[in-house]
Each structure stands twice: as structure tokens, then as C-alpha cells.
Amino acid sequence: MKIYNTASKNKETFKTINNKKLIKMYVCGPTVYDHAHLGHGRTYVAFDIIRRYLEHKNYIVQLIINFTDIDDKIINRANEQGTTIKELSDKFINSFLEDMEKLNVKPALIYPRVSEHINEIIEFIKVLEKKGYAYATADGVYFDTSKYEKYGELRKINIKEETSEQKNININKKNQRDFALWKFAKPDEPKWDSPWGEGRPAWHIECSAMSLKYLGDNFDIHGGGCDLIFPHHENEKAQSECYTDKKWVNYWIHTGFVMVNNEKMSKSLGNFSTLKDLFEKYSAELIRFFLLERHYSSPLDYTEDAINHSKNNLDKLYNTIQNITVAFRNSEIKYKLNEIDKNTIETIHNCTEKFYTAMDDNFNTAQALKYVFEVSTAINKYINNYANSDELPNYSIILKSYEFFKMVGEIFGIFGSSTINTATNTNIAEENLINILMELRADLKKEKNYNLSDKIRDKLKEMDIILEDSPKGTIWKKA
């Protein structure tokens, strides 16, 4: 399996720390001052699929997603709304978790909050200061980037050749690329005691301190949106490797932007759609499917036409799953394979291998999905081949197709509202009752009692059971 590592700008063969089956993963969480938008959804759906695929390969994934609940934006929004920072943060943390649940994003192991890790942050800064990487000024404590020779490595830039274009010059800094670790208190802002004076943590130090506490001084995967590469992840990497004196993260993974009219979707530009707004127009599963149709690192254009295109594709797959479910009840075990049996089995086998190859190639969901549709086409053709035949489909082939779609559903986190759980969607007692009613209806039709036979059909339809008559008899399926 290969993963594109932002730090090397190459795809690298994935190896866990000490080649163990445990994977430690840290994904930067939201700054909780508003509802999550589609860009957030893309990041966390992408890492959820990465996690699901790794777990499918029998890895144990320890996933940490933090909440930044101390920030200028949160302070300003709380003041605007006349509420406390705690109340505002709690509101949007709950909102975020609700959105993730709807998107079928599996919960993280821990969701640490910055406000609950002040002591760890202070201790982290103290170590940096002791080692000579941090210095105090009139307005806070800063990290000295000149002391870290690898600064700029994540972006692949040479800081000695970089010219500063900052408009706001801070005369307290030794050089303008230095970044804050601790900000001294301002009136009416949250503050904590520290060796340098009352204040609050700056942005980048938070994730370094929390990841150190929960994942240790070296972990496998650090991720987030590509907008975090600089300054956030560059600065995290600098302070963390100066703290640990070793490589901090083995693989850096970043998701691409969601674009609207060729601009990044963001709160600052005001061109964003919250997930809650989108859920009023589309199903959460459709949003998830729309997000996985593109590779996680590619820009994703959000338009209504694109969403509708995704809906058509998802509907096609649901139709296939429905056909498979019906075929389960109208198939038979065979001991010889005919030519179409052999071709269909070969297609399912080859597409399964290609699906895994695509996912092993930097979690390429877009490519993997092509093979899902290839199986969909093949199994529909196979089932239709028996529609006007005296023979029934081969049960083993229907089972193979079911297993394929079940695997895809588990990895992609979709098909939750389908009958992909095969006959488990209808328990045995219900199925037996439906079959009895179908037999009774057949007898009534033989007696030309069409009123009563139609009544049985209509009553079953009210229960979302659809009867379909054919020359070979009647079959039923879920509406």
C-alpha cells in the first residue's frame, strides 16, 4: 500500500511504526465557532474512509480529532452573540458531532479540547524555552524558527531565500516568520496563569501538546485540509521535532479544497454551505457519496449538477443491490457453471482485485468506484439474462455479488439504507408470511377471485412489499 506523503511530495510504501498492526492517527479538528460546512465534511469523510480501509486490512486505528475551543474567532463570536465562550463552543461541538453521525463518520477514540489541556501546553512551551527554541517578548512567547534548520520542509521551501510579504510587522519578533506559542492576556479574554504571565495558548502549540499526550512522540499519520499545510502543520512540525529531537510524524496526508465558482469554499469568503443546510436538500448518504467520487487530494467542484450526477450514480447502485436482494430469493444452487456464470464470476473477481489495487494506491476512491460500477453492470446483465428463462440464477454468483457490495459499503460507509444485509433486512418469520400470502394470492387468481387477490397485492404494497408477476411466477421485493 502506498500513501502520498506531503512531506516528501511522493507516494511512499506504508509501514507502521515497528511494523505493528497499530496505527496512530491525528486529524486536526474544527475551530468551533460556527456550524461545519461541506469543506469540513470532505476532510472528515476522507479520513473516515482511510480509517475504514485500514481497519478492513486488519489494522487497529487510534484516531484523535481535537476541538479548538480557544481562539480569536470564538471570542469574537461569543461577544457578538452575548454568550460565553464555553456555551458557544459546546453548541458547535455538539453540532459538529451530529453532522458527523449523519455522514456516517465513525467516532474518534478521543476528542480532546484545548481548554482542557492548558497544563500540557505550558509544559511543552517550557521544554522549548529550556532548549533555546522559545523566547518571551512584550506580547507573548514565540518559537524561534531560525533555530530549526528544517523549517519549511513540509512546504518544500528554503526559508533563507523566502522574502517576507507580511503586511503586519511585529517588532517583538526576532524574525517575522517566528510564530506565537503563548499570547499574553487582553481585557475580557480567557486567561490562565503561566511562568511568563497570564494568557492563553496560541493556535499551533495546541495540537502538538495534545498529540504528544495521546499518541506519543512519534506517530503514523497526521492529517487535515491542504489549507493547514502552512502555517499550521509546518509550525506544528517545527515545535514538535524540537521538543522530541526526532521525527514526529511518518506520513502527512492532506485533503483538497471544495471549490465554488473556482474559489475555495470557506467561511472567510462567505461562499460556504453548512452541512445542515445541505441535509435539508439532500440525504447525508448522497453528500458522502458525492465526496468520495473524487480522490481526496483533488479539488472538488460543488454544484447542484454535480450533486445530481452523484444521485443518479448512487441510485444505479441501489437498484443493483435491490436486484441482488430479489435474486437471492429466486436463485438456486447449481453444480455446473455455464459461460455467463463463468464470465460473471471472473468479472467480480477481477474487479475485486482492481478495487483493492486502487485503494492501495493512496486510497483512490474515484478509481475504485469505477470497478464497483463494472460489477454493477455485470451482475445486472447476469440477472436480466434469466428474466425470461425457465432457469434461475446461480445462488453462488448472487452471493459473490452480495459480498462484493457489502465489502464496498463497509469501506466507503455507504448503502446503510439498502437491503445489502440481504435477507436480514426481512426476518424469517416475515418472509414466510409474505410467501404464504403470495401462495394464497396465486390460488385466488386461479379461482378468478381478482378482487381479493388484488387486495392482497395492494395491502402488501402499503407495507413497502412490491409483487411482480412474470411467466415464471411472482417475486417480491422491498419498495
N, C-alpha and C positions, 0 to 999 in steps of 0.2 A: 504494500500500500504506500502511495506517495502523497505527500502534502506540500502544497505551495507555502513556503516559509517567507514571510515578508522580510525577515532579517537578511536572508541570503539572496532573495529575489529568484529563487529556484525551487523546483519541485524536489523534495528530499524523501528518501525512504524513511518511513516512520518507524522509529524504535522507541519503546518506552524506557524510562529510567531503570537501569539494571535488567532490562528485558523482562520485566514483570508484567502481569496482566492488569495491574492497577494503572489507571490514567488519571492524573491530577489536572484539572482544567479550571481556569479562572476567566470569566467573561465579565467585562465591565458593565455594570447595571446603569439604570437611568438616574438622572438628577430629577428628583420627584417634586416638580413644581407645576405640572400640568399632566393631562391625560397622554398616554402613549400614542404615537402616530404610526403610520404604515412603515416608516423607516425603522422604527424600533422593532416593529413586528418582524420585519425581514431579518434583522440581526438574530433575534432570539429563536425564530423558526429555523434559521440556517444552523445555528449551533445545536438546536434540539435534534435536527436530522443527523448532524455529525455525531452527536452523543448516541442516538438510537442505532446508528450503523456500527459504531464501536462496540456497543453492548451486544448487537447482533453477532459480532465477531468474538463474543465471549470475554470482552474486557469489562472490568469494573471501573466505572467513571465516577470520580468525585468532582462534582461540578459546584463551583461557588459563583454566585451572582450577587454583587453588592448593591446597596442603595446609598446614593449620595444624598444625605438629608441635611447637610450643612453647605450652603452655597449662596453667593450673592443673589442669584435669581430667586431662590427660595425665600430669602429675607425680604427682597423687594415685593414679591407676590404676596407674602403674608401681610406686609404693611398695607398693600393696596386693598386687600380683602378684609382687613381688620381682624385677622385671626392670628393664632400663634404658629410659630414655625413647626412645632410638634403636630398640631392639628392638621396643618396643611400637608405635611409630609405623610402622615398616617393616611389621609384621604387618598393621596395619589399613589401610595404604595399599594393600598387595597385595590385601587382602580387598575393598576398595572397587573397585579396577580389575577384579577378577574379576567382581564383581556387575555393573559397567557393561558389560563384554563380553557377559555373558549377556543383559542387557537390550537388546543391540544399539545401545548408545550409542557413537557414533564417538569415537575418541580425540581429546583436545585437542592443540593444537600443542605446548604445554609444560605441565607440571605442576610449577611452582616450589614449593619448600619454604621455609618461613620460616627454618629453621635454616641455610639456605644463602645467605641474603640479609641477614645482620646488618649488614654494612658499608653496604649501600644504605639500610637503615633508619636507621642512625646519621647518615648524611649528610643524609637527609631531615629528621630532627629538628634537626640543626644549622642548616639553612636556616630552618626555622620559628622557631628561637630567635633567629637573627640578625635576622629581620624583626619580632620582637617578639610573635610568636604563641605562644611556648612559655616556660615558666618552671620552674625547678628548685625542689624542696621537700625536706623531710627524707626522704620515702619514694619520690621519683621525679621525673619530668619530666611536666608537664601542658600540655595545649592550653588557651589562654585563649579561651573561647567568646565573651566579651564583645567581643573584637576583631574578630569575624567577624559582620557585620551580617546575613548571610543564614542564620545558624544557625536551624534549624527549618523551612527552606524545603521540604525533602523531605517532611516530615510535614504541612506547611501549618499551622504553629502560630506564634504570636507569643510568643517566649520572655520578653518583658518582662511579659506577662500570665500566664505559666505559674507556678503555685505548686509548689514542690518538695515531694514526698511521700516523699523518700528517708528510709529508717529509719536507715541508717548514714551519719552525718555525718563527713566527712573535714575536720578542722580545717586541714589543709595546703593545701587548695584555696582559690583566690580566690573562687570561687563553686561551688556543688555540681554544676552541670551540666558543669563542666570535666572532661575525661577524660584518662586516662593515655596517655602516649606511650612512656615508659620506666619500668620498675619496678626499683627497687634490689634487689640480691641478698638472698635469705634463705638460711639454712643448708640445705644439701643440695638446693639448686635449681640448675639450669643457669644459667650466668652468662657474660657477655662484658665485656671492657673497653670503656669509653666515656668521653667527655670529662666525664661527670657522675658517674662511678663505676661499679663493676661492677654488672651487672644483666642484664635481658632485655627484649625489646620487649613492649609491650602489644598488645592484640588489633588495634585498628583501623588502626594505622600500617602493619601488615604488608602489607595489600592495596594501600594507596596506593603504597608503595615498589615493590612487585613489578609493579603495573600500569604505573607510570611507566617502569620499566626495559624492559618488553617491548612496551608499546603506545604509549608516548609521553605527552605532557602533555594530549592530548585524544583521546578515542576514542568509538566509536559507541554501544555497548551495554554497560551494566553490569547484571548480574542476580543473582538469588538468591531465597530464600524470603521471603515477606512478613514473617516474624519478624525479618529483617535490616534492615528499613527504619529502625528505631530500636532500639538506638543505632548499630549498626554502619555502615550506609550513610550516615546523617546525619553521623556523625563522620568517616567517610572523605571525604565531600564537602567538609566544612569544612576539614580539614587540607590536602587536595589543591588546592583552589582558592586557599587562602592561599599554598601553595607555588608554584603556577604563575601566579597572578594572572590567571586566565582560567577560562572554563567548562571543567569537567573531563570530564563525561560528557554526551552528547547525549540518550540515551534510557535511562531506568531501567525495568527490567522485573522484576516480582516474581510468583512463583507462590503460589497459595493453599495453605492448610493441608490436610493429610489429617486427617479427623476420626474419632474413635472415641467413640461414645456422647456426641456433642455436645461433646467436648473435643478439643483439638489433640493429634495423635499426637506424642509427644516422649519422649526418654529420661528427662528430668527427672520426668515424670509416671508413667513406668513402664508406659505403655499402648501401647507400640510393638511392631511385628512386624518383625524383621530381614528383609531381602531373602532371606537364606539360609534362614530358616525358611519363608518363603513359597514359595521354589523347591522345597522338599520336597513341597509340596501342589499347586502349580500350575506350569504352564510359564512360563518367563520372558516368552515372547511374549504370553501371556494377561495377565500383570501389566502389560506395556507397553500392551496394548490397553485394559485397564481404566483406565489413567491417561489415555489420550488421548480417552476417551469424554466427558470433561468438559473445559470450557475451562480452560486452565492457571491462570487467576487466580481461578477459583471454588473454594469449599470442596469437598472430595471426601470423601464418607462411605464409610468402609471397612467392609463387612460381607460375610459369606460369600454372602448372597443377591445382593449387587451383583456380586461376582466371578462367580458362576454365571450371572447375567444376561449379563455380558460374554462368558462362554464360549459361551453359546448364540448370541450375535451373531457372534462370531468363527467359530464352526462353520458358520454360514449362509454367510459369505463364502468360507470354504474349500470348501464344497460347490459354490458358484458357480464358483470357479476350477477345480475338478475337472471340472465340466460343460463349461467353456470348453475345457479341455485335450482332453477326449474329442471335442468338436465340431470341433476343429482337424483331427482325423484322419478326420472324417466330414462334411466340408463340400465345397463346390465353388465355383469362380469363376463368377459369373453376370454377364451383361451388361445385365440389366434388373432393376429393383427393383419388388417388389410392395408392397402397402400396409403389411404388417407390417415389411418391410425398412425402408421409409421412416420409420415411426414409431419403430423401434428405434434407427436412426441418429440421428434427431432427439433422442431421449431421451439417448443417450450424449453427443452434442454439447452439449446444454443443461446436463446435469449436470456436464460437464467445466468449462464456463464458471462455473457456480454454485459448484463446488468451489474454483476459484481465487478467486472473489469472497469466499468465506468465509475462506479462508486469508489473503487480502489485508486482511481486516478483523480485525486484531490476532490473527492465527494461530488462528482459531476452528475448532479440530479437531472439536468437537462438532457444529457446523453443517455442516462439510464432510462429515462421516461420513454425514449424512442422505442426501446425494446419491450416496454410494457404495452405500448400500442401495437407492436408487432405480434405479441402473444394474443392481444385482444382480437385483432383481425383474424388470426389463425383459428382461435377457438370458436369464434362466431361462425366462421366458414364451416368448421367441423360440425357444429351443432346443426346448422342450417342444412347440411348435406343429408341429415337424417329426417328432416321435417316431413318429407313426402315419401318416406321409405317405410317398409314393413319392419326394418331393423331398428334397434335402439342404439344410441351412442355407447361407446365403451366406458364403463364406470371408472376404470383406472385412469383414463385420459382426462375425464372430467375432474377426478380427484387431483391429478397433477396440476391442472389449470387453477383449481381452487387453492392449492398450496402455494402456487406462484403469487397469486393476488393477495393472499394472506401475508406472505413474506413482504411484498411491496407495501401493503398497508401498514404493517408494523414498523418498517424502516422510515417510510415517508410520513407516518402519522395521519393517514387518511383512511377513507372507507369506513369510518366509525358508524355511519348511519345506514350501512348496507347490510345485506344478508351474507356478508363474507364469512360470517361464523357458521356458514352452511345451515344445516338443519337445526343448529342450536338456536336459531332465531325463532323457530317454532318448535315447542316441545313435543315429545312423542304423543302425549295424550291429545293435544290439539290437532296434530297431523292425522292421527287415527280418526278423530271426529270428522275432520274435513273429508277424508276418504270415504267414510260411511255415508255422509251427505251426498257425495258425488255418485256413489253406487245407487242411493235412493233416487236421486235425480235421473240417473240413466234408466232405472226401472219405470219411473213416471213418464219419461219420454216414450218408452216402448208402448206404454198404455195410452199414449197420446194425451196425457194429462199435462198439457203445456203450461197452464196457468200455475199449477203448483211447482212444476219443475223450474219455471222462470222465477218464481218467488224464492226458491232456494238459492238460485244464482244471484238474485238481487240482494238478498239478506247477507250472503257471503261477501258481496261487493261492499256493502256498508261496513263490513269488518275488515276491509282492505284485502280481501282474498278474491283474486280475479280468476274466473274459469275461462279456459279457451278450448273450444271444441275443434277437433280435427278428424280426418278419416281414420286415424289410429286410435281415437278416443279423446277423452277430456283430460287436460292437465290443469294444474292450478299454480298460481304464483302470487307473491305479495305485491300489492299495488305500489 
